[in-house]
Amino acid sequence: MTQQGVRWTSEQVLALAPDDASRKAGSRLGTAGPWSESGCDDAGAVWGLCKGSGSKPYRTVIDTSGPGYKCSCPSRKFPCKHAIGLLLLWSTDEQPMPGGTAPDWAEAWLKGRRSKRPDQSPTDHEINPVDERAARRRAEKRADRITTGATELEQRLADLLSGGLAAAERPGYGLWEETAARMVDAQAPGLAARVRELGAIPSSGPGWPTRLLEECALLHLLDRAWLGREGLPDALAATVRSRVGAPTAPQGPAIRDNWQVLAQYDTADAKLTTRRIWLYGKMSGRSALILDFGAAGRAPGIALPVGLAVDADLTPYPGAGQLRAALGERYSTPSEPDGPPPGGTVTEAVERYGQALLDDPWLESYPVTLTEAIPIPPKDGSDDWQLADAKGELAIPVTPSTAARPALWKLLAVSGGTPTTIFGECGRRGFTPLAAWPEETRELVALT
């Protein structure tokens, strides 16, 4: 235990690092040697001076209730290596960090940060009616452009199918990239992303024509849903808007809960880094997904300590079956959760994903917790991992893209070949394990 109540593990601290380089550099600063005048307080603040290459030490201060970071170093990464090192020093058992009052330079930043309320929005009388009308006109113009793009995409899909799927590998990826660029011009990034996925399927291995047909069918369904959105129920129409990439904003009252941070991981392409954070509300029983984005080469701004619980507000986004939410005000430092969220069998996990598809046919995966699941490694030269019910009801394949990750062997070591509680994403390509709870400790082990 720390002065703030719960001690973070080194694994939880390192999970906040924006990249491997920061993780390694921060680890080297996680000892008392380079630090002076370090301390912490009951409100969740941690501060210290780190010796650098210059004459003046770097001033580093962290608000663990966010968490949020401030450092006088020139790094543009958040958190920087000094913040990672200070958190590692704070979390260690070897030399407890002294408690006290933050120095003036740290207190100034902390006071300004805590006076902000990210969930506050303008009241009705503060919204300019002229701005509302202008925003409505911009939205209408964008909708017209998306409609033009969706109509063009329908024609291209028709041409593809009329020429036969076997011919799809002849033009190469260039044709798909050109079509995706046309969707970007139409301000439909969701359609563009799906077109790029289509371009990667031809010649991708046995059965690629079947996979291509499946993706074409989903893309055709999304096109037709957009073109006929006026006749859809409001919730489904909102889902369609989000899937094509039209801007949406969180709506409705904020939900305050003790949100358990189950997983956090990044995916990146040439232009964007996307961070996905899965949460589970202890009182509401709701799952929630926070998405945050960073420009290419830069980490997203939101990072939460995996394995702990955050007392915070979440505001949901509109749409049928949508789990995405916006993170609002956080009320205290992260705390230790009681254990894993409630779960079920592999059969129940597949059923939950199937039920979610009724609300959102384009849903790639759905968050589920498996209880008493046994990881089964590949056999007979195969690369296929499986998760089997302890009672022998059913086994679900692990997502092929996950099979090469060393985290699966970590999962096998955690389980010891015995039934284990596992959290992950269940989808049409299989199950992606993201966290596990050993039976003897019931503490979350991250698999990302």
FILO-381326 format. One record per residue: y, x, z of N, C-alpha, C, CB in turn; residue in one letter. Coordinates in steps of 0.02 Angstrom, whole numbers, plus 50000, padded with zeros to 5 digits. Atoms other than C-alpha are relative to their C-alpha. Glycine has a CB too. Layout:
N
YXZYXZYXZYXZa;...
END
This chain:
448
499405004250000500005000050000500635004450000500004995350061m;499364996749999501785005749964500474996350045500295000749929t;499515003549959503355001150056500144993149971500655004050004q;499855006550031503574987049928499424995250005500175001149928q;500545004849988501884979549970499375001449962500244993349983g;500604998750038500684984049830500085006449961499844994049953v;499984993550034500285001149759499724999249930499615005450040r;500265000050068500115002649572499515005849992500585000649949w;500454994650016498695013049506500305004349945499304997349979t;499754995650053498995027849391499864996949931499695006950005s;500165003350064498145017849253500514994649983499294996950003e;499495005250012499385003549274500665003249980500084995750062q;499384996550018500835015849267499975002649929500145005850050v;500064997050067500195024849113499974994849945499395004449997l;500025005350050499925008249025500704997949978499634993950027a;499315001750018501825006149025500305004949950500434999750062l;499724994950043502085021948922500044997449928499595006450003a;499935002650068502745018348746499545003349949500705000949978p;500454996650047501575031048662499625005450037500405003049940d;500424994949969500295044648694500415006150022499455002149952d;499604994249982501605058448694500374998950066500525001649944a;499665001549937502595049948833499514999850058500384993349995s;500515000449948500985046848928499815007050025499384996349972r;500194993249981500505065248925500585003650035499795003949938k;499434996749969502265071548963500154997250069500624999449955a;499885003149936502475059049104499495002150053499994992549993g;500534997849953500815064249181500165006850029499325000249965s;499834993349976501455082149194500574999750051500195004549942r;499445000749953502975075749291499814995650061500604997049965l;500215004549946501945065149412499835003550065499414996249978g;500104996349938501955078249550500685001250033499635006749988t;499374999349963503255082349683500425005949976499845000850074a;499664993950020503715099249604500684999149968499575003749955g;499355000650034505095093949483500484995150031499894998149929p;499595005549974505785080049593500355001950066499574993950011w;499634999249937507095079949730500374993550015500495006049997s;499635005949977507995066449831499694993549975500725000549977e;500345006150022506685053649780499924995250059499315001649969s;500095005049948506465037449875499874993149971500614999750044g;500135006950021506095018849869500254995350055499244998949985c;499785004849949506625002849957499574993749997500744998249991d;500405006049995505914985950004500104995249941500164996450064d;499855004550056506704977349852499655002149936500744999649989a;500374997950060505634987149729500345005449960499894994249957g;499664994650036506845001049681499685006750016500755000150020a;500264993249993506235018849653500505004649964499275000849970v;499514995650030507395033549617499825007250014500714998450024w;500114992949989507415052349604500385004249950499265001649996g;499684995150044508175067949525499455004649974500565004050037l;500534996050031507075077349402500315006249968499614995949947c;499754993750028507385095649359499835000449926499705006050038k;500104999350071507615098049173500205006849976500394994649962g;499824993550029508125111849055500745001750012499855000049927s;499294998849989509985109749094500165001650072500414994149977g;499794998349932511005113849248499974994150047500705002950000s;500015006049959511045095849309499334996449994500584995349981k;500645003850004509465086149353500114993149970499684999350070p;499975006750028509075069849266499954994850056499444998949948y;500005005449951509475054349369499564994349973500724997550015r;500475005150022508045041949357499954994550054499305003049986t;500065005749953507995024549437499604994649966500704997450022v;500465005150026506705010749416500034993950044499285002749995i;500065006449964506684992449465499294997449986500554994849977d;500705001850012504824988849487499894992549996499575002950054t;500095007350005505124970049498500044997649929500524996450043s;499935001950070505504969849311499375001049958500555003749969g;499614994249979505054982949281500565001649951499545006050008p;499454997650041506664990749215500135007350016500634995750010g;499934992849993507155008849190500705002449980499465003649959y;499374996850018508715019649185499935007450014500614997050039k;500054992849991508755038449157500585003249962499315002749975c;499444996550033510155050549113499785004849946500405003850052s;500244995750053509045060048991500174997049932499235001150006c;499805002650067509405058448803499454996249964500225005749957p;500555003450034507715050548763500174992849984499375000450042s;499905007050020507745033948669499374995850014500184999649926r;500615003649984506025029148733500074996550068499395004750000k;499985003849937505815015948869499314997650017500494994049994f;499724995049954505135020648989499925007049973499674999550068p;500044993050021505465039048960499495003750044500705003550005c;500504996249963504335052949024500205000850074499895006949967k;499784999249930505405054849181499854993750041500755001650003h;500165006249964505195036449227499254999550012500244993949960a;500725000149990503315037849199499805004750056499635001949934i;500174995249947503235053449307500214997750069500345006649985g;499775002449935504265045549446499554994450026500734997549995l;500455005349980503145030149447499335002850024499894995049943l;500624996949979501605041249457500075003250069499775005349949l;499874997049935502375050649603500044994650054500655004049999l;499945005649953502805034049688499334996950017500464994549970w;500645003449989501035027449668499465004450032499744997449934s;500524995549976500115042849731499884999150075500195007249985t;500195000249929499195043449897500165006650035499264998350007d;499974993349970499465062149923500625000950043499995005249945e;499384999049963501285061749979500434993849994500395006349974q;499635006350005502045044550016500755001249990499894995850061p;499294999350014503805042649947500404997050058500194996549933m;499615002549943505095040650086500404993849983500465005450027p;499585005950009505975023950107500715001550021499734994250040g;499314998949982507825022350122500474995749958500185007349992g;499485003550037509435016650039500145003849935500644999250041t;499894996850064509725020049855500685003549999499964994849943a;499364996650006511095032749816500474995949955499915007149971p;499505004050034512705026349739499864999449925500695003150010d;500125000350073512245030949559499434995349983499855007049973w;500565004550012510605021349573500194992850019499385002250040a;499825006749977511335006749670500464996549950500355000450068e;499555003150049512675003749538499604996849943500495005249971a;500425002850054511355001249403499594994250026499545005449969w;500425005349972510224990849516500404993750012499685002450065l;499595005849986511644979449568500184996349936500645002050036k;499845003250064512164976349388499404996649969500285005149952g;500615002950029510374973149334499814993650036499425005050003r;500245005849962509974960949474500504994249999499875002050071r;499515005450005511584951149447499904995949936500705002750002s;500115003550063510974946249273499454994850010499805005049944k;500515005249998509944930549245499804998749928500274993450034r;500195000550071508994931749079499834993049978499435004449986p;500205006750020508474913649085500594995349995499504997250048d;499435004550004510244906949093500204998949927500595002850040q;499795001750067510824898148935500634995850005499454996349960s;499385003749997512464889948890499874992650011500415001049938p;500075007249990512714872148950500264996449939500394997850063t;499845003850060513024858148827500745000649981499834992750011d;499304999950016514914858948843500235006949977500414997850059h;499824993350021514894877648807499795001449927499685005150045e;500234999050068514054875748637500514997349951499314996749988i;499495001950049515264875348491499694995449948500315006249967n;500285004550050514924860048379500045002949930500354993450002p;499934996950066515554869948229499435004849988500685003549993v;500564995350006514254883348264499354996349988499955004350063d;500615003950010512904870048275499934997749928500004993950047e;500025002350069513364863048105499865005849952500664996649981r;500124994150042513414880448029499275002250005500475005750019a;500704998149991511714884548104499544995249964499835000350074a;500425004950034511004868348035500005001249924500244992950015r;499964998650072511634872547860499605006249981500735000849978r;500394993950013510884890047871499254998650002500175005550050r;500715001849995509224882747926499764996149939499864995950063a;500185003950060509224870447781499935004549939500534994549988e;500044995450057509584884247655499385004350004500635004549997k;500614996049993508194894847726499384995949985499965003050071r;500575004350014506994880147720499914999049925500084993250035a;500045000850073507424877747536499705006349968500694998649970d;500274993850028507054896047500499255000650015500375006150027r;500714999849983505394895047593499614995249956499894998450075i;500345004850044504934879547493499915002849930500404993449997t;500064996950067505284888847331499455005350001500675003249979t;500524994949995504194903347390499314997050007500145004550058g;500655003249991502784891947447499754996949935500034994650055a;500195002950065502794883047278499765005449953500594996149969t;500214994450043502694899647186499335002750023500535005650001e;500634997449974501284905447300499424995449983500045001050075l;500525004750020500294889647264499785001349928500254992850008e;500174998650070500384893647079499605006449993500645000449957q;500374993750004499804911447107499294999350027500385005550039r;500685001249975498324905547210499604996249948500024996050066l;500355003750053497874893247072499805004649943500454994349973a;500174995250053497944907246943499435004550021500625004349982d;500534995749975496844918147053499324996549996500145002250072l;500645003649998495504904847073499774998149930500064993750043l;500205001850068495544899646890499725005949962500594997149962s;500274994150033495224917646838499375002650032500515005450001g;500614997949966493784919546961500145005450052499505002649949g;499884995349946493744928947125499755007049984499674997650064l;500274993550017492714943047050500515004449965499384999349956a;499494996150035494224948046947500565002250046500284995949943a;499444998649954495324949747102500075007450015499914996250065a;499954993049983494904968147125500285004349944499325002650020e;499764996150057495494973346951500735002150006499904996249938r;499294998150000497394972746975500205005050054500424993950008p;499834995649945497334983047134500484996750049500305006349973g;499585002849947498474981047285500714998549978500015004850059y;499315000850022500084981847186500204992949987500115004049937g;499845007050014499994963747130500114996150064499444996849958l;499925003549936499764957747308500655002050034499405001450046w;499384997849969501204968347370500614997049965500045007749998e;499465003350036502314961247234500084992850023499885000349924e;499975007049977501854943547287500274999750072499304996849997t;499754999949931502164948047470500765001150001499655005450041a;499284998750004503884954947423500384993649979500145005749950a;499695006350020504274938347339500064995250059499604996749942r;499975004349941503854929247501500535002650050499324999750034m;499474997349958505004941047597500684997949973499965007850004v;499375002450031506384936747474500124992650015499985001149924d;499955007249985506004918447511500094998850075499384996349976a;499905000449927506264922247698499414996650034500654996350017q;500625002649970504454917847738499555005950019499634995149951a;500394994149982503784933447827499284998350020500345003650056p;500695001949983502264923847890499564999449939500004993450038g;500375000350063501724920047713499895007049971500374995549949l;500064993150026502074938147662499455003850035500675003650008a;500524996449962500954944747801499314997849979500104999050075a;500665002550020499524933547748499825002349929499994992350003r;500144997550068499704938947566499785007250003500634999349955v;500214993049994499594957247618499285000550027500485003850047r;500695000049976498004953147714499514998349944499924994950058e;500425001650058497294945347555499885006249958500324994549958l;500054994150042497654961447461499535005350026500675003049991g;500454995149971496594971547581499274998049996500195001350071a;500695002549998495024960947557499595002249939500014992550003i;500424998150057494444964547376499725007150007500404999549935p;500364993649996493154978647373499985002950071500325005149954s;499994997649930493194979547564499315000150031500454995650042s;500684999849973491304978747583499614993949980500025000550075g;500415005750019489854966747560500294993450024499305000950028p;499765006649983490354948547558500744999049993499814998550069g;499275000750003492184951647516500224993749961500305006149968w;499775006150033492274937047390500014993950046499564998549940p;500015005649953491784924947529500595000450047499354999950040t;499434999249955493084932147647500664998449964500025007150028r;499395001450038494394931247510500104992649989499975003649932l;499955007350009493994913047476500224996650064499334997149976l;499805002949935494144908947662500755000950012499605003250057e;499294998749988495854917247674500444996249951500145007549996e;499615003950049496454908947513500044992750021499675000649929c;500005007049978495944892047583500494998950057499294997950021a;499535000649944496924895047744500725000649976499865005350053l;499334999250027498434900847646500224993849961500055006349956l;499855006250037498334885647532500154994350048499404998249954h;499885005249950498224874447685500695000850031499455000250055l;499344998849971499784882547758500554998249950500075007450022l;499525001850053500714880747593500104992449997499775002649932d;499965007350007500294862347579500304996850063499304997049986r;499725002749938500724859347763500765000950000499695003550061a;499274999150002502454866947737500324995249951500175007249980w;499715004450051502774857047579499994992750022499635000849934l;500045006949976502264841047670500174999350073499324997249987g;499874999749929502974845147840500354993850027500415006050017r;499655006049976504054829447849499524994650022500454997349946e;500495005149982502474818947863499545002150057499594998349942g;500444997549947501684829448002500274997950068499935007649997l;499765000949932501764825948189500465005850020499414999550050p;499504995049983503194835348271499695006650024500464997350054d;500304994049972502074847448366499665004249945499484998250054a;500334996350054501044852048211500525002849951499514995449963l;499484997450043502624853748106500325006250030500544994649988a;499724994049968503304866048234499525005949993500134998650075a;500494994750010501684875948222500045002849929499294997450014t;499954997950069501844876448032500625004349990500024993949952v;499394996050006503634882748045499915007050028500594996550036r;500114993449971503104896848159499525004149958499734999450071s;500504996350040501634901548047500295002749935499414995549985r;499704997350061502694903347890500535005250015500304994349958v;499514995049980503944913747988500704997450008500005005449951g;499335002849987505404901648009500185001350073500024992449983a;499804998549931506414905948166499894994050046500745002150002p;500085005149949505964896148321500245002850066499254997650006t;499754997949935506654896748497499604996550055500764998550008a;500355003349945505824893048665500364993650020499935004650061p;499725006549983506074875048720499664997350063499914995049941q;500285003449942505794864248872500165003650065499254999549993g;499864997049934505904867849058499595006250012499874994950056p;500374993949983505414884949122499454998450050500485005350028a;500575000849955503754886149213499975006050046499334999249961i;500054994449952503814896549371499295000150029500524999250058r;500684999249976502144903449425499905007350020499484997849946d;500214993249986501274918849491499555002149942499635000550069n;500344998650063500774925649320499625006650005500505000349942w;500424994049998499314937749320500025003449931499274998150020q;499964996250062499524951449188499305002449982500515006150006v;500694998750017497834952149102499915005649950499674993849974l;500084995050052498134963348953500685001249966499474997949947a;499404998250038499484972348855499805005249948500575002650046q;500164995050051499284981248689500474999249941499264999349977y;499554999850057500274986148534499615000649935500495005950007d;500234998950069499924984748348500615001949959499644993749971t;499424997550037501024993248219499845000249926500205006950024a;500034998850072501354993648033500595004549982500014993349959d;499484995350021502615003347930500704997950023500005000549924a;499335002349983504084992647987500084997650071500184994549953k;499925003649937503694984848155499435001850048500024992549989l;500504999549946502794987548321500014993550038500145006250047t;500065006449965502154971548400499615000950064499674994749954t;500344999649935501704970548584499784993050021500465003150054r;500295006349976500564956648649499835000950074499374998049958r;500144999949928500494953048836499714993350019500655001550041i;500345006249979499244940248901500094998950075499245000349982w;499895001949931499634931149063499594993850017500744998750014l;500335006149976498744918149169500364997650063499255001350015y;499645002949943499664906449290499524997550053500454994449977g;500455001849945498804904749458500054992650018500145004250061k;499905006949979499574887749501499954995149942500674999250034m;500015004550057499784880249328499345000049963500555001849952s;500634999450037498104886249261500115001049925499594993950012g;499834999250071498974890249096499935007349979500714997549986r;499974993550031498724905048982500655000549961499385001449954s;499374999150036500284912348902500005006849966500614999450048a;499954993950040500674925448771500735001849992499654999149931l;499334997450012502254935948771499965004849941500295003650064i;499954995550057502684944048605500675003650004499934996149933l;499384996250003503954957948594499935004949942500145003850068d;500014996150062504444968748446500465006050006500204995649940f;499594994050005505124986048412500015002549929499755005450048g;499964997150067505714994448253499475005549993500715002849986a;500534995050013504495006648172500145006350039499955001549925a;499944993949961504195021348286500314999150069500415004949963g;499705001249934505015013148437499594994750037500734997849993r;500395004849961504115004048577500414993850016499755003350065a;499655006149978504554985948618500275000850070499544993949997p;499664999249936505654983348770499634997350060500664996849996g;500345003149943504554972248879499345003650014499884992449987i;500634997049978503164980648978499864997650071500025007849997a;500195002549935502234973149126499385003850025499864992449998l;500564996349973500984981449244499344996049997500145002050073p;500645003550008499234976149192499605000350064499595003049941v;500405000349940498154970449336500374997250060499745006750017g;499615002849946499574964249446500254993049980500595004650017l;499745006750012500404947149461500765000150008499684994850048a;499275000150001502234943349425500244992950014500285002649931v;499695006449985503204929049504500604999249953500224999550076d;499505000350052504234923649355500024993249966499885005549948a;499935006050042504864909749241499775001749929500724997549999d;500184999650071504084907249069500224993549966499245001249991l;499805005850038504824895548939499584999749936500765000249983t;500455000350058503564889648807500364999049934499494994550010p;499765001450068503864889648620499704993449976499815005849952y;500265006450025503634873248526499415001049953500554996049964p;500564999850047502074869248426499364997650032499915007149974g;500655002649976500354861448441499565005950020499664995749946a;500464994949977499234872448546500305006950007499425000449955g;499694993449997500504886548553500015002750072500734999649973q;500024996849934500304898648698500585004950010499345003750009l;499454995249994501804909648661500544997350046500295001649931r;499475001849953503164909648793500495005750005499714998250070a;499494995049989504774918748831500045001650074500694997649973a;499964997849931504894928948991500714999150025499785007350007l;499345001249971506334923349101500105004050064500104992750014g;499834996649938506894927549277499375001950039500454995750043e;500534997749956505744937749388500275000350071499735007049977r;499735001449934505884934249573499815005250053499774993450023y;500204995249949504994948349665499615005749966499574996750056s;500414994650027504014964349644499304997549985499985005950050t;500695002150015502284962749565499545000550060499715004349943p;500465000349943500894958349686499285000449977500114993550040s;500724999550015499014959949696499714993049991499635003950056e;500315006650009498094944849621499364999350040499864998849926p;500605001449961496604936649705499375002449965499954992750014d;500594998350038495394941349566500074997649929499364997150032g;499945002250070494994936749386500134992649996499365001749962p;499905007250010495504919849316499334996549991500464998749939p;500635003650010494184906249305499765000849928500074992550017p;500284999150067493004908149158499394995749988499825007349990g;500595003950018491424901849078499525004249959500204993849961g;500514996750039489954906048967500255001649930499374995849996t;499834998550069489974912948791500034993549959499475004849969v;500005006550035489544895448727500654996350013499404995850022t;499375003549984491044888048818500605003549969500084999650076e;499454996350031492174901848750500074998149927499905007650007a;499985001950071491704897748571500244992949992499305000849968v;499785007050003491954879248606500754999550012499634995850052e;499275000149988493704882648675500395002349939500175004450060r;499664997850061494184892248520499964994649946499685006649973y;500065005450049493504878348410500474994250016499294997549998g;499545005349981494514865548508500725001949984499934998450075q;499324997850014496084875948489500164999749925500105007150025a;499905000450072495834876148300500214993049977499375002149963l;499795006850017496094857348299500774999450002499694994950048l;499275000149995497904860348351500335005049952500215001550070d;499714994750041498184876248250499455003049956500345005550044d;500544997550043496994879248102500065007349981499974995949938p;499894993050020497754896548071499935004850059500695000849969w;500064996049939497384902848247499455005349990499854995650061l;500484994650009496544919948236499545000750060500375006549989e;500414999149940495924920448416500314996150057499925007450018s;499785003849942496074912148586499795003750063499704992749999y;500184996249940496124919848761499484996450043500635001250042p;500525002949958494564916848864499745005350049499414997349957v;500324995649951493714924249017499264998250002500334999350070t;500735000949997491824926549012499765002150070499645004249945l;500324998349936490864926149175499275001649987500084994250051t;500704997850006489194935049190499815001349927499534994750029e;500154997750068489264942849017499755007250002500634999449953a;500304993350000488234958248977500165003449933499234999650011i;499884996450063488864970948847499365003349975500555005250009p;500604997250030487484976148728500225004849945499534994349971i;499784995150050487784992348631499594999649935499955007150028p;500365000150064487234995248450499295002750006500385004049947p;500704997850001485394997648412499805001449928499544994650031k;500314998550065484395005048268500515002149948499614993949974d;499514997450047485875013948188500554995249982499665002149939g;499485005050014486954998348185500635001750039499754993050018s;499374999249964488784998048236500194993750039500565001849952d;499835006549974488694980348303499894999650076499594994649965d;500035001549929489104977248486499964992550009500625002950038w;500035007149984488744960548569500154999050074499314997149982q;499935002149931489174951348729499534994150010500744998150019l;500515005149991487714941048793500084996650067499295003149994a;500035003849937487624927348924499445002650043499924992549987d;500534997849954486664932849077499424995150001500275000950070a;500525005150000485704916449066499644999449933500294993350019k;500344999950064485214920148887500174994349953499285000050011g;499825005650043486124905348809500195002349930500584996250031e;499714998150065487034914548671500295007050007500554995049977l;499654993650003487734931448618500524999549946499505005949986a;499455000250048489384933848529500145007149977500634996850030i;499864993250023489754948848417500705002350021499935000449924p;499354997149988491174960448462500365000949933499945006950038v;499604999550061492574960648333499875006849966500744999150015t;500164993750034492124973848200500545005350008499894998849927p;499464995049994493844982148213500015003250069500664996749986s;500014997449932493504984948398499405004650012499984994450051t;500644996649988491764992548377500075007650008499534998549944a;499934992749998492395010348354500405002450061500325002549937a;499574998049944493495010248510499595002650058500434994150022r;500374997449942492935020948658500014995250059500295006650022p;499965004849945493435006348771499354996150009500584995249990a;500635003749994491774997948733499505003950043499704998649931l;500444996049957490825012348812500264999950072499955007349974w;499725000849933492025011048958499784993450031500775000349997k;500245006549977491554992648972499275000450021500094994749946l;500714999249984489714997348970499925003750066499635003649944l;500044996349937490015009949110500224995750059500435006349995a;499765004449946490994997249212499464995050020500634996349978v;500505005149987489614984349196499345002950026499864995949938s;500644997149981488164996249219499414996049972499945000450075g;500535004150030487184984349107499864993650038499385003949995g;500095006149961487374970249233500544994849981500025001550076t;499495005250016488324953549217500685001850028499784993250027p;499314998049984490204956549219500494994749976500165007049969t;499475004450022491784946249208500445003849951500424997450061t;499644996650054492694950449045500524995249972499515002449945i;499475003950034494364944248976500115002949931500665000050042f;499864997650067494764945048792500204994349954499415003649971g;499815004850052495164936148630499384998049960500545002949953e;500575002750036493834924948553500254996949935499614994850043c;499775002650064494054921548367499444999849948500565004249974g;500505000850053493194919048201499675006549980500314996849940r;500314993550015492844937648184499605002750058500535005049980r;500384997749943492064939148356500435000150063499725006849987g;499664999649935492644943848531500285007050009499514998350058f;499674993649986493884957648574500095000750075500685000549962t;499914999149927493674963548756500645003750015499395003850030p;499364997049981495334967748838500035002250073500564995249986l;499994998349928494944968649025499334998150030500594996550038a;500625001549965493474968449145500105001050075499405004449974a;499974999649927493184966449332499325002250026500224993250031w;500644998049970491794976749414499844995550060500035007450023p;500215004649948490794966149534500155002650070499264998649994e;499934997349932490984978149680500735000350023499705006950003e;499294999349980492904979749677500424994049983500295006249968t;499625005750026493544964649579500715002049982500024994450052r;499354997750025495004975349521499975000849924500205006750034e;500004999950073495494974049339499975007049973500624996549974l;500044993750037495004988249223500224998449928499265003050002v;499735001350067496034988549063499555003349947500725002749993a;500424997550054495074990748900500405000949936499424995149987l;499574999250059496564992848783500235007249993500604995350004t;
END
